[in-house]
Amino acid sequence: MKKALISIVFPMIFLLAGCFAGDPVKDDLLNYANKEMKQAVKLEAAAVSAYEGISGANFKDDQTMYDALTKEVIPNYKKLIREINSVSIKTDEVKAIHEIFIKGADIQFKALEKVKQAIEDQDSALIEEANDMLADAEKLLLDYKNKLYKLAKEHDVKIEK
């Protein structure tokens, strides 16, 4: 009788333990979005804001843009690249999304460096290449954001703003 009881009780305990173990993707996503990426998001926002302040309709002259790129935009992006490469991720689902961010940020960083080089060389063809790269990076970063929020919704995670 004891053997029969043990053979029923132990499997039930393991099954119940599995139910209470939680959702590893949810836990990883909570840590990733609300802790690990906090500084990276701030750095990216600062770099993008600084760049938008000197480009497009806000463009004044090459020297102003060059100074902002070398003193603020590119240094912030270098910090961002270091930050995102040091993020701790445990699950494949979150890693896959993070890789999209890394790729987009890397392209954006290279594009900003290309803008700097274009100003130094006075090369309009480099500016066009950089603009194409920035558009590619923007698509990847939008894809990252969409997939991040989709995964968050699937795992009932609230991402802090």
Short mmCIF file of the C-alpha atoms (twelve columns), coordinates in Angstrom:
data_MODEL
# 
_entry.id   MODEL 
# 
loop_
_atom_site.group_PDB 
_atom_site.id 
_atom_site.type_symbol 
_atom_site.label_atom_id 
_atom_site.label_alt_id 
_atom_site.label_comp_id 
_atom_site.label_asym_id 
_atom_site.label_seq_id 
_atom_site.Cartn_x 
_atom_site.Cartn_y 
_atom_site.Cartn_z 
_atom_site.pdbx_PDB_model_num 
ATOM 1   C CA . MET A 1   0.000  0.000  0.000   1 
ATOM 2   C CA . LYS A 2   2.863  2.377  0.844   1 
ATOM 3   C CA . LYS A 3   4.489  1.739  -2.528  1 
ATOM 4   C CA . ALA A 4   1.233  2.478  -4.323  1 
ATOM 5   C CA . LEU A 5   0.778  5.688  -2.342  1 
ATOM 6   C CA . ILE A 6   4.374  6.771  -2.964  1 
ATOM 7   C CA . SER A 7   4.099  6.022  -6.684  1 
ATOM 8   C CA . ILE A 8   1.068  8.335  -6.855  1 
ATOM 9   C CA . VAL A 9   2.142  11.093 -4.437  1 
ATOM 10  C CA . PHE A 10  5.672  11.742 -5.758  1 
ATOM 11  C CA . PRO A 11  4.637  12.271 -9.367  1 
ATOM 12  C CA . MET A 12  1.879  14.620 -8.168  1 
ATOM 13  C CA . ILE A 13  4.411  16.633 -6.162  1 
ATOM 14  C CA . PHE A 14  6.661  17.003 -9.209  1 
ATOM 15  C CA . LEU A 15  3.723  18.003 -11.386 1 
ATOM 16  C CA . LEU A 16  2.627  20.636 -8.891  1 
ATOM 17  C CA . ALA A 17  6.180  21.900 -8.494  1 
ATOM 18  C CA . GLY A 18  6.328  22.369 -12.266 1 
ATOM 19  C CA . CYS A 19  3.126  24.401 -12.186 1 
ATOM 20  C CA . PHE A 20  4.562  26.766 -9.609  1 
ATOM 21  C CA . ALA A 21  7.998  27.019 -11.200 1 
ATOM 22  C CA . GLY A 22  6.851  30.045 -13.151 1 
ATOM 23  C CA . ASP A 23  7.470  31.229 -16.657 1 
ATOM 24  C CA . PRO A 24  11.208 31.581 -17.365 1 
ATOM 25  C CA . VAL A 25  10.559 33.757 -20.439 1 
ATOM 26  C CA . LYS A 26  8.355  36.068 -18.390 1 
ATOM 27  C CA . ASP A 27  10.987 36.345 -15.655 1 
ATOM 28  C CA . ASP A 28  13.765 36.949 -18.186 1 
ATOM 29  C CA . LEU A 29  11.699 39.490 -20.108 1 
ATOM 30  C CA . LEU A 30  10.818 41.388 -16.933 1 
ATOM 31  C CA . ASN A 31  14.488 41.572 -15.986 1 
ATOM 32  C CA . TYR A 32  15.571 42.425 -19.530 1 
ATOM 33  C CA . ALA A 33  13.058 45.147 -20.324 1 
ATOM 34  C CA . ASN A 34  12.700 46.736 -16.918 1 
ATOM 35  C CA . LYS A 35  16.258 46.430 -15.573 1 
ATOM 36  C CA . GLU A 36  18.957 45.318 -18.010 1 
ATOM 37  C CA . MET A 37  17.917 47.662 -20.846 1 
ATOM 38  C CA . LYS A 38  17.089 50.755 -18.764 1 
ATOM 39  C CA . GLN A 39  20.480 52.418 -19.305 1 
ATOM 40  C CA . ALA A 40  20.662 51.350 -22.960 1 
ATOM 41  C CA . VAL A 41  17.267 52.900 -23.685 1 
ATOM 42  C CA . LYS A 42  18.386 56.186 -22.086 1 
ATOM 43  C CA . LEU A 43  21.641 56.232 -24.070 1 
ATOM 44  C CA . GLU A 44  19.863 55.481 -27.337 1 
ATOM 45  C CA . ALA A 45  17.249 58.169 -26.711 1 
ATOM 46  C CA . ALA A 46  19.958 60.740 -25.906 1 
ATOM 47  C CA . ALA A 47  21.955 59.905 -29.047 1 
ATOM 48  C CA . VAL A 48  18.908 59.911 -31.327 1 
ATOM 49  C CA . SER A 49  17.591 63.137 -29.828 1 
ATOM 50  C CA . ALA A 50  20.968 64.835 -30.256 1 
ATOM 51  C CA . TYR A 51  21.174 63.650 -33.870 1 
ATOM 52  C CA . GLU A 52  17.631 64.772 -34.674 1 
ATOM 53  C CA . GLY A 53  18.525 68.182 -33.224 1 
ATOM 54  C CA . ILE A 54  21.222 68.673 -35.884 1 
ATOM 55  C CA . SER A 55  19.826 66.850 -38.902 1 
ATOM 56  C CA . GLY A 56  16.947 67.215 -41.318 1 
ATOM 57  C CA . ALA A 57  14.983 70.430 -40.740 1 
ATOM 58  C CA . ASN A 58  17.299 71.234 -37.794 1 
ATOM 59  C CA . PHE A 59  20.488 71.186 -39.897 1 
ATOM 60  C CA . LYS A 60  22.443 74.436 -39.543 1 
ATOM 61  C CA . ASP A 61  25.871 73.746 -41.002 1 
ATOM 62  C CA . ASP A 62  28.471 71.024 -41.328 1 
ATOM 63  C CA . GLN A 63  30.579 72.216 -38.402 1 
ATOM 64  C CA . THR A 64  27.632 72.198 -35.965 1 
ATOM 65  C CA . MET A 65  26.697 68.702 -37.100 1 
ATOM 66  C CA . TYR A 66  30.298 67.492 -36.928 1 
ATOM 67  C CA . ASP A 67  30.763 68.869 -33.417 1 
ATOM 68  C CA . ALA A 68  27.552 67.258 -32.173 1 
ATOM 69  C CA . LEU A 69  28.468 63.939 -33.781 1 
ATOM 70  C CA . THR A 70  31.964 63.851 -32.291 1 
ATOM 71  C CA . LYS A 71  31.143 65.253 -28.853 1 
ATOM 72  C CA . GLU A 72  27.724 63.806 -28.090 1 
ATOM 73  C CA . VAL A 73  26.046 61.496 -30.604 1 
ATOM 74  C CA . ILE A 74  28.863 59.044 -31.396 1 
ATOM 75  C CA . PRO A 75  30.203 58.864 -27.807 1 
ATOM 76  C CA . ASN A 76  26.682 58.079 -26.535 1 
ATOM 77  C CA . TYR A 77  26.314 55.417 -29.193 1 
ATOM 78  C CA . LYS A 78  29.664 53.866 -28.226 1 
ATOM 79  C CA . LYS A 79  28.391 53.619 -24.639 1 
ATOM 80  C CA . LEU A 80  25.139 52.138 -25.938 1 
ATOM 81  C CA . ILE A 81  26.972 49.448 -27.920 1 
ATOM 82  C CA . ARG A 82  29.015 48.494 -24.838 1 
ATOM 83  C CA . GLU A 83  25.879 48.470 -22.698 1 
ATOM 84  C CA . ILE A 84  23.804 46.245 -24.985 1 
ATOM 85  C CA . ASN A 85  26.653 43.788 -25.402 1 
ATOM 86  C CA . SER A 86  26.857 43.334 -21.629 1 
ATOM 87  C CA . VAL A 87  23.148 42.625 -21.065 1 
ATOM 88  C CA . SER A 88  22.402 39.367 -19.245 1 
ATOM 89  C CA . ILE A 89  19.773 37.217 -20.991 1 
ATOM 90  C CA . LYS A 90  18.737 33.685 -20.052 1 
ATOM 91  C CA . THR A 91  16.123 32.587 -22.597 1 
ATOM 92  C CA . ASP A 92  16.344 32.032 -26.348 1 
ATOM 93  C CA . GLU A 93  13.161 34.026 -26.964 1 
ATOM 94  C CA . VAL A 94  14.566 37.181 -25.364 1 
ATOM 95  C CA . LYS A 95  18.028 36.616 -26.904 1 
ATOM 96  C CA . ALA A 96  16.496 36.497 -30.402 1 
ATOM 97  C CA . ILE A 97  14.786 39.835 -29.883 1 
ATOM 98  C CA . HIS A 98  17.888 41.387 -28.332 1 
ATOM 99  C CA . GLU A 99  19.961 40.322 -31.364 1 
ATOM 100 C CA . ILE A 100 17.651 42.427 -33.545 1 
ATOM 101 C CA . PHE A 101 18.352 45.438 -31.319 1 
ATOM 102 C CA . ILE A 102 22.108 44.805 -31.450 1 
ATOM 103 C CA . LYS A 103 22.046 44.587 -35.253 1 
ATOM 104 C CA . GLY A 104 19.952 47.765 -35.598 1 
ATOM 105 C CA . ALA A 105 22.102 49.704 -33.136 1 
ATOM 106 C CA . ASP A 106 25.289 48.547 -34.861 1 
ATOM 107 C CA . ILE A 107 24.042 49.693 -38.270 1 
ATOM 108 C CA . GLN A 108 22.927 53.006 -36.798 1 
ATOM 109 C CA . PHE A 109 26.319 53.510 -35.134 1 
ATOM 110 C CA . LYS A 110 28.164 52.767 -38.390 1 
ATOM 111 C CA . ALA A 111 25.853 55.157 -40.242 1 
ATOM 112 C CA . LEU A 112 26.605 57.958 -37.775 1 
ATOM 113 C CA . GLU A 113 30.322 57.352 -38.206 1 
ATOM 114 C CA . LYS A 114 29.786 57.470 -41.969 1 
ATOM 115 C CA . VAL A 115 28.046 60.854 -41.644 1 
ATOM 116 C CA . LYS A 116 31.061 62.112 -39.691 1 
ATOM 117 C CA . GLN A 117 33.398 60.795 -42.410 1 
ATOM 118 C CA . ALA A 118 31.220 62.360 -45.119 1 
ATOM 119 C CA . ILE A 119 31.542 65.760 -43.463 1 
ATOM 120 C CA . GLU A 120 35.302 65.359 -43.126 1 
ATOM 121 C CA . ASP A 121 35.640 64.336 -46.799 1 
ATOM 122 C CA . GLN A 122 32.823 66.585 -48.074 1 
ATOM 123 C CA . ASP A 123 31.412 63.488 -49.796 1 
ATOM 124 C CA . SER A 124 27.678 63.607 -50.565 1 
ATOM 125 C CA . ALA A 125 27.681 59.968 -51.725 1 
ATOM 126 C CA . LEU A 126 28.673 58.913 -48.191 1 
ATOM 127 C CA . ILE A 127 25.752 60.910 -46.806 1 
ATOM 128 C CA . GLU A 128 23.391 58.996 -49.077 1 
ATOM 129 C CA . GLU A 129 24.890 55.682 -47.940 1 
ATOM 130 C CA . ALA A 130 24.554 56.764 -44.316 1 
ATOM 131 C CA . ASN A 131 20.922 57.767 -44.829 1 
ATOM 132 C CA . ASP A 132 20.161 54.362 -46.359 1 
ATOM 133 C CA . MET A 133 21.861 52.688 -43.392 1 
ATOM 134 C CA . LEU A 134 19.869 54.834 -40.948 1 
ATOM 135 C CA . ALA A 135 16.646 53.770 -42.695 1 
ATOM 136 C CA . ASP A 136 17.682 50.103 -42.421 1 
ATOM 137 C CA . ALA A 137 18.518 50.558 -38.746 1 
ATOM 138 C CA . GLU A 138 15.189 52.250 -38.123 1 
ATOM 139 C CA . LYS A 139 13.358 49.261 -39.643 1 
ATOM 140 C CA . LEU A 140 15.293 46.835 -37.447 1 
ATOM 141 C CA . LEU A 141 14.703 48.877 -34.305 1 
ATOM 142 C CA . LEU A 142 10.986 49.075 -35.085 1 
ATOM 143 C CA . ASP A 143 10.946 45.299 -35.644 1 
ATOM 144 C CA . TYR A 144 12.716 44.880 -32.290 1 
ATOM 145 C CA . LYS A 145 10.140 47.033 -30.526 1 
ATOM 146 C CA . ASN A 146 7.194  45.220 -32.144 1 
ATOM 147 C CA . LYS A 147 8.585  41.784 -31.265 1 
ATOM 148 C CA . LEU A 148 9.451  42.873 -27.734 1 
ATOM 149 C CA . TYR A 149 5.910  44.101 -27.086 1 
ATOM 150 C CA . LYS A 150 4.399  41.017 -28.731 1 
ATOM 151 C CA . LEU A 151 6.472  38.728 -26.499 1 
ATOM 152 C CA . ALA A 152 5.547  40.853 -23.490 1 
ATOM 153 C CA . LYS A 153 1.867  40.514 -24.328 1 
ATOM 154 C CA . GLU A 154 2.201  36.726 -24.785 1 
ATOM 155 C CA . HIS A 155 3.787  36.407 -21.340 1 
ATOM 156 C CA . ASP A 156 1.687  39.044 -19.579 1 
ATOM 157 C CA . VAL A 157 4.633  41.372 -18.952 1 
ATOM 158 C CA . LYS A 158 4.202  45.090 -18.453 1 
ATOM 159 C CA . ILE A 159 7.155  46.993 -19.847 1 
ATOM 160 C CA . GLU A 160 7.921  50.128 -17.891 1 
ATOM 161 C CA . LYS A 161 8.339  53.306 -19.909 1 
# 
